[in-house]
Structure formats: C-alpha cells, structure tokens
Amino acid sequence: MPTDYKRKTDRGMASREVYDLAAEEVNLRQKSLRDAASSYNLNHTSLYRYIKKKTAYEANEDVTAPTVGYPEKTVFTASEEKILCDYLLNCAAANFGLKTKETRTFAYRLAVEYNKKIPSSWTEHEMAGEVWLRSFMKRHTVLSLRLPQPTSIARATSFNRANVQLFFQNYTAVVDKHKLQGKDIWNVDETGITTVQKPDRVIARRGQKQVSAMTSAERGTLVTIALAGNATGNHIPPMFVFPRKRFKDHFIRDGPTGSIGTANGSGWMQEEDFYIFLKFFKDQIRPSKENKTLLLLDNHASHIAVKNIEFCRENGIILLTFPPHCTHKLQPMDRTVFGPVKKAVNTACDNWMRSNPGKVMSIYDIPGIVKTSFDIAVTPRNISSGFIHTGLWPVNTEIFQDADYFPSQITDRPLATSVSPGPSNSNLMGISRTEEPAPCPTSGTSDERPLANSILHDSRTPSPSILNLPTTPPQISYETEDLVRKSAGNPDKNSPDLAISEVTITMPSTADSVVSSTVFTSDIIPVASTSRDTSIAVTAIPFSPETLRPLPKAPPRKGHQTNRRKVKSAILTDTPVKDELAAIEAARTLKKKVKKPNFEETKTRKRSKPGTKTKKMKVVKKVKGNEDSEEEESFCICCFEPYSNSRAKEKWVQCLECKNWAHEACTGGELSYVCHNCLSD
C-alpha cells in the first residue's frame, strides 16, 4: 500500500444527497437511468444499485440502509481512534509519552485484546505497521512527533495545584495590600553564559555523518548574568559574576551600558554578590517605604540570606519567592527572556569565531557578546509576555489548566484510611467486597458464546464503582430505526455492520435517575430475557486503552517521612518568615566547625613524568621587615593585583610561554597554564 495514495478518478466521491436526487429523477419523473446518472455525474451502475437497495429498504425487505462511496477499512472505528488519540495526548501531558514503536506495539495489543480483524503482518511482527501509524496521525492532525524537553521528577511533581495556589495567594495579597502596578512588579533571575557556544545549523552535504563548527575549547568557562525586568517590559542593566578572585573594572569594559560586575572563585551567584545586586537594584529603581517594589525570585541560598532580607526591608523592597522547582512555569525570565538570550548569544559567538579566526574566546569577551545579544533578545515585548503567560500581570490566577498539573498526578497516593482492611477476592481495583456482579445467563452454549461466559472474570472489565454505575445489567435502547432493524435482522455478534456501529446504553441508578454512556457494539453481548420489554439487555465492555496500559503511578512510600523542612512560597520580608530564616541560619552557623590553619604543614608534590611540562608555583609567606625582591614587584596578568598584596599561603602560577605570573584562583587551576594573551597570539 503506498504511503500517500492519490486518487485518479472522482468515483465514489458523490454524497448521498446527490444519489437521492438522481433516484428521484428516475422514480418520479420517469427519466432513464443513464440520463439521470449523466446529469449528476454519477456512474449508472452505481446509481442502479443504490436505487435497488433504497427500494428494498423502504419496503422493509432489507434492514441495512443504503450507503454510498467506498467504505474506509480501518482496524479501529472512528470513535475508538478518538479514544486512542486522547489517551496518547494524556500520556504526553503526563511526561510519559509513547514513542513510535511503543505506539505501534500498543495498537497491536489493543486489537488483539478487543478481537479486531488485523492484517497478517501485525501478527508476524507483533506490532502495527508504519503505514497504519502515518495514516492514524494524518486522520488526527492534533498529533505530532515532537522531541520532548527533559523535565526532572522534582519539577514534574512540585508544580501542583496546591503550590501554585499558595503562591498566587501570597502574590495577590501583596499586590492588593500595597496597590502595586505593573511598573512596581519585578522579577530577577540568573543564567550562565559559557565561552563554548552551541553552534547554529549550517548547510552541508546531505548524508554526511558529522558536520563540525568551530568553538573555542572542549569545555568552556561560565560567567553568571543576573537580570531583572518588570511587567511593563523595562529592565535594568545586567550584573556579571566572573570566576575570578578579584573583580576589575576592565572585565565589563565592552558590556552593556550601565552594567556592573563582581567576582568569586566559582563564578556563581553568592550571598555577597546578591547583596551588591540589591544595592544596584535600589539605585536604579529607587523604591521607598511609601512606594514599595515587589521583587519575585527563586529560593536560591543567596536570595534568602538574612543580610539581604534586612536590606530589602529597610529600603521598601518586598521579596516573594516562587514555589521550589516551579520556575520553569512561573518565572517570567525563564519563560520568555533567557531562551531568546541563549540563542542570540550562540549566534553572536559564531560570528565572533568567524571574525577572529585562530583566537580563543575568553571570559572577558563575554560582556561584548552579551551586549550584542541583549539588543535582539531582551525586548519589552519579550519581558511583558513572560508576565502575561505566567498570569502575574494582568493578574490571572486560573491561567494554568488541569493539563498543566497532570504530571504531578504520578505521585498521588491513596490515603491509608481509604483502603479497606482485610483480603479481597477481586482482582479489579476499586471493587467493593460487598458488591457482587449480576449473573449473565446466555441462550447459547459455552462454545457459541465464550466471551459471554467469561466476561465477569475478565481482567479488563471495569468495576461498577469505577464507572459510577449500578451493578444491574444495562438496557440498550436503539434510538434510530436503522439500528433496530439491523439488530433484529442480523443478531450475529460477528457481523461487520454491527461491529462498527454505536449505541446508547441507558442504565437505571439507585436514585431513579438515568445515566447514559456510549459504548461500542463490537463489545456488546446480547443476553436472553423473559421480559416483554422490547429493549435488549446486554453487558458492555467499553473500549478503554487505560485498562490495558494504565498511566504510571508512584508506589506507596516506604517507612516514615524525614523531618526535613519543606520549602514553600513565602514573603521573605515578613517578620515571621525572616525570624524563622534567621533562626535557621544561626543554628547552621553553630554547627560549623572552624578549623585553624596549620602553617607548618607542608604538602608534598607529585613527581611528574619525565619530558612533561608542569606549571611553576610559588607560595606566599609573609616575612617581617621590608625586603625588596623581584617577585614582590610582579603583577597578576588576570586581575593586575601586585604580588606584595598577596594573602598568606596564596598560590601563584607561571605561564609556560611568556613566563608571567598569575593567581592560581584566577587561572582555574589548570595543570599546564598558558595565559589568555599567549592563546590569542
């Protein structure tokens, strides 16, 4: 079967209404068959068969209504495919989407489970064919093959309705209490920019296994950038955190106008660095206790330091934290700003490598690259869109629907009080021991109705408590005349006409109400009844993929929970929260054991292999008296700090090429150190 079949004729495309008009021309106006077929562009043989079937149907000689066109031969009916499509979407929403081979295997299992007629190739390979999957996705355009984004189990489970509602309660309380506007609501976040970029796509030879692009090194050095923006689309200049011992002003010489910088050994945001950012934020925004500003941020350790909270309380800055592991959904900077920034930075790095062939990018080139990227990515439209899509401004506390919380349901566990004690003889989850299924007698033998005799013991039969339906057998009422005639004239359960039809089952409930449910007659088994009621009593097995492959659920917890403090969204500048954090910080300080340095200890060097270069290192020892030497007049080639200002036991390394010296903390601790000046040459 070709994958994309193109029709060569229009035969079978005419609707039933056209055939009715042509039949009326023949029967009422006594027009010839060929003339009528030619007038409506129909095949005269097809029109003849349609008139014959219609006459027999109107004379009650045939129970099947006339149809037109070619019947579409599918393994599953249209309604069953719709249920399967919804199941695949639910699996993807729960972060457990099915791959193509898994979908084909699951379709084969469904067909076997529900006794569908399948091609022999399905049975041979024990999976559906590739053509079936392509046709299935073409019939359901809502499906698409996507590359999922890795999401940790912490993020999937923490983003639940309880955490989000608590955050919005705190947020709306602050906004209403202080009557804040969009210009007063800010969000700050950090991201890392590395010297090794991810290259953009390039045009290359088709079929080539590897396509390469030039980068500075195998592993890059990371520089942290802190950026704050408000709901109206404005932002302040960024702050850079360099992985150096000391910060110098020339580090950000080419950076965005007004930007500042700090430095520490790791290059990550720390408590002192965030304190510098808060002072810079105060100078830029100028909040006060009369005109307060709301600053939204995550629960990083540098953000919740008591020193920083005290500074914000004194200067009219309200700190509100997001729920832990929820910033990918709630933080505006993560949603709409940092993604375009990373893409623009990668493009700018590619352009820098082309403009500087043979040179190695250093961390001092990053501010200039960021300046070029900010003009493209950090726009008022992107910033304000982040606040809109997170429901922060305009305020929309119901912006997240049930599908957004679907991944968190994998850890929903039943309460211990909800499980009835004692053993249960039922293999089905949710069936009460006091509920007994109604007997299902049949008019035929066990050989004729094997499914009817075993239906009550089928593992895929849902319990009445799950369906919220009574235990009495349902009564089926055919609403259309065609289905009544079809059932009376062709009672065989293997009839193809009966297999593709749908009926509505009406079931009496204990409250004398009527519950309607749509099931498929391919799974309906007629049951003999002595009642004079004309309706047919049946027992139905609904088509449900979840009974064959339920969504993953976390097992019950083992043992008792630890007394670990749970972090939640909180207003850090409130007095109770601040006092609690101060107590935690004081207790942590007491637990730290301060070790006095022993300057008499000497470290033994590892012997290097013969023929290999090693970095030279000198250790600073403070000597009393004013002794002038050449070493004391040396300057660090990274931060330009003189050797005479070095701290005790501070290590320096020498470049293997130019023989100049630098702090070991400024070089990153490389074994064979070559400075950035020599690498650029």
N, C-alpha and C positions, 0 to 999 in steps of 0.2 A: 504494500500500500504506500503510495507516495506521501511524503510529509505535507506538501502543500498542493493538493489537488485543485485544478482549475476546471470548472465546468466548460464543456464545449457546446452545449445547447441550453435552451431555456425550458426544456421539457421537465414537467413536474414542479414548475415554479408558480403556476397559477393557483389562486386561492379558491376556497370552497364557494365563496360568493359568486365568483365568475362561472363556476360549473353550474350553480343553481340557475343563473340567468340563461345559460345556454340550454339547460334542460327545460326551462320554461318555454323557450322558443320552439323546442321540438314537441313538447307535450300539449301546450295550449295553442300555439299559433301554427301548428302543423308544418313546421319548417323541416326541411330534410336534415339528416344528421350531419352530413358533410358541410352543408351551407352554414349551419349553426356553429360547427366547430371552426370553420374558416373565419366566420365573423368575429369570434372571440379568441382567435389564435390558439386553438386547442387541437390536440390530436383526436381524430374522430373515433379511434378505437378506445381511447381513454374515456371520452365522453359517453360512448355506448355502455362501457362497464359501469360508469358512475350512475347513469340513468337506470340501469338494471338493478343495481344494489339499492338505489333510493326507492324504487318502486316496491321491491321486496320488503324493505324496512318499513315503509308506510303501510303496507298490507299486513304487517305483523308476521311475516314469513321469515324474517331474519332479525336476530337480536342485536346485530352489530350495525352501528350507524355507518354510513358511507364516509370514507376518508379520501383525501386527495394527496398527491405528492408521494415522494419516496420516504418510507419510514426510516428514521435515523436509528441505526443499530448501535446501541451503547450497552456496556455491561451493567451500569447502574442507571436508574431512572433520573429524570431531571431533579426531582426532589431529593433523592439520595445523594446526588452530586452536590447539591446545595448544602446539605448537612456535612458532607465531607469537606467542602470548601471552608465552611465556618469552623470546623474542627482544626484544619490546618492553620487558619488565622489565629485561633486561640492558642495553639502550641507556639506559634511565633511570638505572640504577645506575652506568653509566659517565659520567654527566653529559652525555650526548648523546641525550636523549630525543626522540622523534618528536612533532611537532605533529599536529593532526587531519588537515590536508590532506596532510602528508607520509605519514601512515599510510594514507590512502585511495589516494594515488598508488602507494605501495609495494605495497599489496594488489592493485592492478590489474596491476602489473609481475609480481608473483608468479603471478597467474592466467594471464597470457599466457605466462610462461616455462614453466609446467608444464601448459599446454594444458588449462586448466579452461574449463568452459562458463560464460560470463558474460553478464549482461544487455547489451542494446544500448546502454543509457545509459552503461555503463562505457567502452565503446569510443568513444562520442561525446565524452565529457569526459576520457577517458584517466585516470580515477580511479574508485575505488569510490564508491558513493553514501553519503549521510549516514545513511540508514536502515540500511544494512549496518553502519556503524561503531557506531551505537547498539545494534543487535541483538548485534553481536560483543561489545561491552563488557558488555551485560546477561547474555550467556551466561558471561562470565568476570568474575565480580564482584571479582576481585583487582585489576582495572584501574580506574583513576580518572583524571580530568582534574585535574591539580594545577598550581599556579603554582610553578615552581622558584625556589630561592634562589640568587642569584648567588654563584658559587664561583670564585675565581681559579685559574689554572693552577698557581700555586705551591702553593696548599693542596691541590689535587687530586693533584698528583704527590708532594708531600713526605709525605703521610700514607700511607706504605707499611709493609710488614711489618718491614723491616729497622730503620727508625727507631723504630717502636713497640716492638719487642723490645729494642732498646738502652736505651730509656727505662725499660722495666719491669725490665731487669737492674740498672740503677743504683738504681731505686726499691726493689726487694726487697732489694738488698744493704744499703742504708741502714737499712731497717726491721728486718731481721734482726740487723744488727750492733749497733744501739743499742736493740733491743727496744722499738720505738715502738708506742704505742697510738693509737686514733682521736683522742684529745684532743691528741696531740702532732703531728699532721699538719695543716698549714695551707696554704692557697692564697691568694695575693694577686694582684689584677688591678685595672686601671684602666678606667674608662669615662667618656665625655663626656656632660654634661648641658647642653643649649643653652636659650637663652631663647625660642626659637621652637619650639613643640611641633608634633607631628603630631596633628591633631585626630582624635577618635574619630568613629565613624559616627553619623549623625543621621537622623531620619525626615524625608523631604522628598517633593516631588511626583514621582510616577513619570514617567519620560521626560524629566525636566529635565536639560539638558546639563551645567550647572555648579551645584554645591552648595558654598557657601562657609562658612567658620568663621573666627572672629576670632583673629588671632595678634598678637604684639607688634610684629614688624617683618618685613621681607622676608628678612633674614639675621640670625641670632642670634649671640650671643657664647657661647663654650663655656667651661665650667668642668669640670675633671677631678676625678673622685672615685676614691680608692683605698680598696678594701675587702678585708679578709681574714677568712676563715672556716675552721673546722676540720671534720673528718669527723664529729664528733658533733652538728653543727648550730649551734655557737656562733660568734659573730663579735664583733669589736671595733668601736668607733665609727669612722666613716669619716674620711678626711682630704680636704680640699678644696684644690685648686690653682687660684688665681684669676689671671686675666690682668691683673695689676696690678704696678706697680713695687715696692711695699712692701705687706706684709700688716699689717692692723689687726684687732684682736680683734672689733670690731663687725661684721666681714664674716660671721662664723658665729654671730651672736647668736641667730638663730632656728633654728639647725641641730640635729641630733640631740644628745642629751646626751652629753657627753664627747668630742665631735669636735674636731679640730684643723684648722689650715689654714696654707697657705703661699701665696706669690705670686711670679710671674716674668713676664717680658714676653710669653711665648707662651701661658701657661695650660696647658702640657703638663708631664708629669712629667719632671723633670730630675734630674741626679746629686745635687745638694744637697737637692732636695725628697724624694727617696727616702731619703736619709740621715736626714732628720728623721722620715720614716715608720718607719724601722727602730728609731730610738730610742724612738718612741712604742709600737711593737710590743713592744719589750723591756720597757718599763714595764708594759704591760698583761698580757703572758704570763709574764714573769719566768723565762726559761729560764736554765740554767746549764750548765757543762761536765759536771756529773754528770747532770743531767736535760735532755737536749738536745731541741730542737724542729726539725722539718723544715718548711721553707718552700718551697713549689712556686711557680715564677714563670716568665715567658717570657723571651726573650732580648733585651729592650729594652736600649738602651745605658745607661740609668740604673741598670739592675739589675746589670749585670756590671762596674761600676766597681770598681777595686781598693780604693778607700777604703771602700766599703760591704762588700766581701767581708772585709776585715780586721776591721771592726766585728763582723760576724757570727761570725767565728772566735773573737774574744775573749769573746763573750757566749753561746756554745753554740747558735748558730743555724746549721743546715745548709741551704745553698742548693742546690736541684736544679732545673735548667731543663728545660722541655719541648723536644721537637724543634721546629725552626723551622717555622712555618706549620701547626702541628698543634693549636693551642689550641682550634679550633672543635670538636675531638673529645675532647681530653684534659683540658682545663681545666674544673674543676667550676663556677667562677664564670660562665664563658661558657655552659655547658650549661644551667643551671637557675636562675641568680640574676639576671643582668643583663637577660635578656629580660623577666621579670615586673617588674623595676625600671623599665625604659624605658616599659612600658605603664602602670604606675601613675603615673609622672611625667607622661606625656602627659595622663592623666585629671586629675591634680591641677592641671596648668597650665590646662586647660579650665575647671576650677572657679575658679581664680584670676582668669581673664579675665572670667568672669561676675560674680564678686564685686567686681571693680574695673573697672567699665566706663569706657572712655576713658583708662585709665592704661597705661603701657608697663612691661613686666616688665624688671627689671634683674638683674644677676648677684647682687645682694645679696638677692634674693627666692628664689634657688635653694635655699639651705640649709633654709629653712622648707618648701619644696615637697618636698625630699628627705626631711625628717623625716616628713612625712605618708605618703610612698610607702614608706619603709622598714618602717613598721608593717604594711603589707599584703604586701609582696613578699619582704623579707629575713626569712624564717621558718626555724626549724630544719629543717622538712621539706624546703624547697627546697634548703637548703645541703647537707644529708646526701644528698639524692637526686643531687646533682651528683657526689659522691664514689662513689656506688653505680654510676651509669651510665657512669662512666669507668673502673671497675674498680680504683680506688685503695683504697677501704675499704668493705666487706671486699675483700681483695686478690683480683683475678681477672684474671690476665694473658692469658686467652683470651677476653675479653669481646667483642673485635672479630672478626667472621667474614670469610670471603673476599669477601663482597659489599661490605664496608666498604672494602676495598683495591682494589676494581675500577676506580675512576677512575685510579689510578696506573699501570695497565697500558698506557695510551696512549703512555707514553714508554719502554716496554720495547723495547729494541733488540737484535737478534741480535748475538752476539759475532763478531768478524771471523774467528776460526778456524773457526766453524761453517759458513761459506759456502765451498762447493767452488769452486776456481778453474776458469776456462775457460768458454766459452759453453755454453748449454744450448738444445736444440731444443724443450723442453717449454714450453708456455705456462702450466702449472699450478705454483703454488708448492709446494715440498716434494717433488716427484717426483725421484727419483734418476735419473741418466742411465743407470745400469746396469739399471734396471727397465723392462722392455718390457711393455705391456699385452697380455693374451692376445687372440688373434683371436676375432671374434664372427661366425661364419657364420650365415646365416639361410636358411630354407627358401623364402622368397618372393622376389620381385623387389625391386628398389630402390624401385619406385613403391609397392609394398604396405607395405614397412617402411622408410620414410625415416629414422625415428629410430634404428632398429637399426643402419643403416649408418654413421650419423654420431655414434653415442654416444661412441665412443672419442676423438673430436675435439671433444666438447662442452666449452666453457669452464667450465661449472658442474659437471662431473664431478669429484669429489674423487679424489685420488691414493691408492693403497694405503698409502703411508707416512703420510698424514694420518689415515686411518681405522684404522691399525694392523691391516690385514687383508692376506691374501696376494693375489697377483696372479692366481691361478686363478679362473675364474668360480665364483660361489657356486651352491650347490644348495638349492633351495627345498623344504621338506617341509611339507605341509599337515597340521596337527595335528587338524583337525576334519573330519568326514565331509562336512559341507556344502561346504567349500571344494574338496575333491577332486571332488565331483560337479559343482560349478559350473565348474571349470576344464576338466573332460572334456566337459561338455555345451555350454559356451559359450566357445570359445577366442578369440573376437574380443577384441582389446585395447580396443576402444571400447565394450565392454559397460558399461552403467551399474552393474550389480551388481558387476562386477569392479573398477570404479573406486573403490568406497567400502569395499572390504574390506581387511583387513590380514593379512599372513602373516609367518611367522618364517623367516628365512634362516639356514641352518647352513653354515658355511664351514670347511673344514679349514685348519689352520695348520701351520707348519713344525715345531712341537713336538708334533704329533699331538694337539693339544687342539682343543676346539670353541669357536668364538666365535659368539654369537647376536646378531643385530641385527634390529630391527623396521623394516621399510620398507613402502611403500605400493604396492599392485599397480597403481595408476594409472601408475606409472613403471617397471613391470617388463615386459621384452620377452622372450617365450619364445624359446629357441634350440633348433634341431634337434640331436638327439644320436643316435648309433648305439648307445649303451649300453643294456643291458637293465634298468638301474635304473629303477624306476617314478617316481622323483622327477624334477622338471622343472628343467632347467638354465636359469638366467636371468641377466641382467645388470641390476642395480638402480640407480636414481638416487634417492637419499634426498631427501626434502623438507627443504631447508635454506635459510632466508632469509639466512644469513650469506654464502652463496656469491654471492648477488645483490647484497647490500649489507653488506659487512664492516664491523666496527666501526672507527672511526678509529684510526690508528696514526701516531705521530710518525716523520718520515723520519730517516735516519741523520744523525749530527752532521757538520757541515761544519768542516773544519780541526781544529786541536788545541785541547785544553781549556786555559783560562787557569789560572794558578796561584793562583786566588782561594781564600782559606781557607774551608773548609766548616764551617758551624756545626752542631754536634750536641748532643744532650742530654748534660749533664755535671754533675758535683757541683762547684760553684764553690768550695766551701770546702776541697776537697782541695788539697794543696800543689802537685802538678804543674800542675793547671789554673790555680791562682792565679798561679803563676810565669809561665806562658805568657801569661796576660792582662796581667800586669804588664809583660812584655817588649813586647807589642804596644802597650800604652798609652804606654810610654816612647818607642818608635820613632815613634809618631804625634805625640808632643809635639815631637820633634826636627824633624819635617818642617814644623811650623807656622812660618810666617814672622811674626814680631812686627813690626808697623808702628807707629812712633812717631807720635802725633798731632801734626799741624801746626796750631797755634792761630792762625797768621797767615793761613790760608786763609779766604776769605770766600765765602759762597755767594750767588749772585745769585737773586733771587726772580723768579718768573714773573709777568708782568703779568696781572692779572685783567681780565676783560671789564667794561666799564662797566655799572653797575647791578646787579652781583652782590656778595653779601656774602662776605667772606673772614675766616678766623679770624685774630685777632691773636696774635702770638707774640713772646715775649721770650726772649733767650738770656742765661744766667747767666755773668757774668765775675767772677772773684774779684779783688777790689781790696784792696790792703793798706790797713790803717787801719780804724778804727771809724767808718763813715759810716752814719748812720741815715737811712732813707728809708721812704716808704710801701710801696714794692714789697717791701722786706725783711720787712715785717710781714704780708704776705699768706700765706694757708694754702691748700693744695690741697683742693678740695672733695670729692675722692675718698678720699685717704689721710690728709688733715689734716696733711701734712708742711709745716713752715714754709719760707718762701722762703729764709730765711737759711741753711738746711741743704742747699741745693741743691748739686749737684756742678757741676764746671766744664763749660761748653758744654751744660748740661741745658736743654731747651726746655720752655717753659710755653705754654699756650693759654688764651684767654679765652672764656667763654660769651657767645654773641651776645645772650642775653636778660637775664640777671642781672649780667653783666659781672664775674663772679667768675673766679678763675684756678685752673688745674689742670695737673698734669704732662701732657705730651703722651703719655708712656708709659701713663698711667692712663686716657686717653680713647680709645685705639685709633687715633689718627691720623686722625680724621675731618676733612674739609675745612671744613664748616660745623658747628662744635661747639655743641651745646646740652646742658647738663648734665642729669643724671637728675632733679634737683629741678624744673627747669622743664618737663621732659617729663611728670612726674607731675601737675603742675598743669594 
